[in-house]
Amino acid sequence: MKPLVYFLFLISGFYGTAQMDCILGVGGRDNETITKVFELTEEQKEDLKNWSAELKIRNDIFKERAEYLMKQNEDSSPEVLIEVSKKYQSFIDSMAKNVHMMDKRLLESFTQTQYDRYLKLCNQMTLRPIYVNRSVDEN
């Protein structure tokens, strides 16, 4: 059991360092806050709702895989747990990429004013913002 606890501690450390990005948290508990802070339009609210549902489906698959992986390897040796940790970390990384992808989708729908507000908040929290191409295509 001690190797399992050690393994989970290591995984939580890896996940904690990934929080340097300034994520909005689409699909989390903060959708209402996102809506209020950035004064989303009705279309943006609908997109946020849909992307949140998509994110839940995508990440539920990885959560189930991770749970199954842990259940299958509860009593494994430390050597096996090291290999399992690599697979588990890949699931966590995939979930983080999904969050980043959904946040980027929402940011791409932002007006310049909304995006400027996002940049200001990220800078105040000394977090790295997710940059989206804000240039106008003149073609």
Secondary structure, DSSP 4 states (H G I P E B T S, - for coil): -HHHHHHHHHHHHHHHHGGGB----TTSTTHHHHHHHTT--HHHHHHHHHHHHHHHHHHHHHHHHHHHHHHHTTT--HHHHHHHHHHHHHHHHHHHHHHHHHHHHHHHHS-HHHHHHHHHHHHHTT-BPPP--------
